[in-house]
Amino acid sequence: MDITHLLLLFTALLGVLLLLVLIYVLTRPRAAVEVTPPPADELPKKHPQAVSFEAAEAVILDRTSSKTELTGAVDVIAKYYGKIYATTLTRYTRIIVTLCRHPQTDKQILLTLDRALQSQNPGLKHELELALQKGLSSR
């Protein structure tokens, strides 16, 4: 036997092996997968439809908003809308500066927003600090 016959025999045996594996995979009984939903308290909580980013932003931009309204708006932004993209950086900068200038704001509200945004956007730490400095220096 020469090398050509050996290669042909090897290829044929490999083809038969692959055919047997394919038949086994297609005909074997599949185990039933039981899907049980997680308990209701472990389901991820989605943001309420009534509170949008625009609504929270409007509360912060309104100089007549109360301290409670500001706290709620900052909590919504920090919890649901904390990720900043290149296209939204100017909006967040304006929110930070306006929040610093707001007559009803306090240190805790500013720290809550600043810490949440910096933890969710570590690459924008410098820009967020500049916005906070600009807002605080304009008070």
C-alpha positions in Angstrom: 0.0 0.0 0.0 1.3 3.4 -0.8 0.7 6.7 1.0 -2.3 7.6 -1.2 -4.3 4.5 -0.1 -3.5 5.2 3.5 -4.7 8.8 3.3 -7.9 7.7 1.5 -8.5 5.0 4.2 -7.8 7.6 7.0 -10.2 10.1 5.4 -12.9 7.4 5.1 -12.6 6.3 8.7 -12.7 9.9 9.9 -15.8 10.5 7.9 -17.5 7.4 9.4 -16.5 8.6 12.9 -18.0 12.1 12.3 -21.2 10.5 10.9 -21.5 8.3 14.0 -21.0 11.3 16.3 -23.6 13.3 14.4 -26.1 10.5 14.6 -25.5 10.2 18.3 -25.9 13.9 19.0 -29.2 14.1 17.0 -30.8 10.9 18.4 -29.9 11.1 22.1 -32.7 12.0 24.4 -32.6 15.5 25.7 -33.0 16.2 29.4 -36.0 18.4 30.2 -35.0 21.8 31.4 -37.2 23.2 34.1 -37.4 26.9 34.2 -38.5 28.4 37.4 -38.9 32.2 37.6 -37.0 33.9 40.4 -39.0 35.3 43.4 -40.5 38.7 42.8 -38.2 40.4 45.2 -35.1 39.2 43.2 -36.4 40.5 39.9 -34.5 43.5 38.5 -36.4 46.7 39.2 -36.9 48.9 36.1 -37.2 52.6 36.4 -40.7 53.9 36.7 -42.2 55.0 33.4 -43.5 58.2 34.9 -40.0 59.5 35.9 -37.9 60.1 32.8 -34.5 61.7 32.5 -36.2 64.8 31.0 -38.6 65.1 33.9 -35.8 64.8 36.5 -33.7 67.3 34.5 -36.7 69.7 34.4 -37.0 69.5 38.2 -33.3 70.4 38.7 -33.5 73.3 36.1 -36.6 74.8 37.7 -35.4 77.2 40.4 -38.7 76.9 42.3 -38.3 73.2 43.0 -38.3 72.2 46.6 -35.5 70.4 48.4 -37.5 67.2 48.4 -38.1 67.4 44.6 -34.4 68.0 44.1 -33.5 65.0 46.2 -35.9 62.8 44.2 -34.7 64.0 40.9 -31.0 63.5 41.9 -31.9 60.0 43.1 -33.6 59.1 39.9 -30.7 60.3 37.8 -28.2 58.6 40.0 -30.0 55.3 40.0 -31.4 55.0 36.5 -29.6 57.5 34.3 -26.1 57.6 35.7 -24.2 56.4 32.6 -22.9 59.4 30.6 -22.2 59.2 26.9 -20.2 61.6 24.7 -23.5 63.0 23.4 -25.0 63.6 26.8 -21.9 65.0 28.6 -23.0 68.6 28.1 -26.5 67.9 29.6 -25.0 66.4 32.7 -22.5 69.3 33.0 -25.4 71.7 32.8 -27.3 69.7 35.4 -24.4 69.8 37.8 -23.8 73.5 37.4 -27.5 74.3 37.8 -27.8 72.1 40.8 -24.9 73.9 42.4 -26.6 77.3 41.8 -30.0 76.1 42.9 -31.3 78.0 46.0 -32.7 74.8 47.7 -29.6 72.6 47.1 -27.3 71.4 49.9 -24.0 69.5 50.2 -25.7 66.1 50.5 -27.6 66.4 47.3 -24.5 67.5 45.4 -22.4 64.7 46.9 -25.0 62.1 46.0 -25.1 63.1 42.4 -21.3 63.6 42.1 -20.4 60.3 43.7 -23.0 58.3 41.7 -21.8 59.9 38.4 -18.2 59.4 39.1 -18.6 55.8 40.2 -20.5 55.0 37.0 -18.2 57.0 34.7 -14.7 56.7 36.0 -13.3 57.9 32.7 -15.1 61.2 33.0 -13.9 62.0 36.5 -11.9 65.1 35.4 -14.8 66.5 33.4 -17.3 65.9 36.3 -14.9 67.6 38.8 -14.5 70.6 36.4 -18.3 70.9 36.2 -18.7 70.8 39.9 -15.9 73.4 40.4 -17.5 75.6 37.9 -20.9 75.3 39.6 -19.5 75.9 43.1 -17.4 78.9 42.0 -20.5 80.5 40.4 -22.5 80.5 43.6 
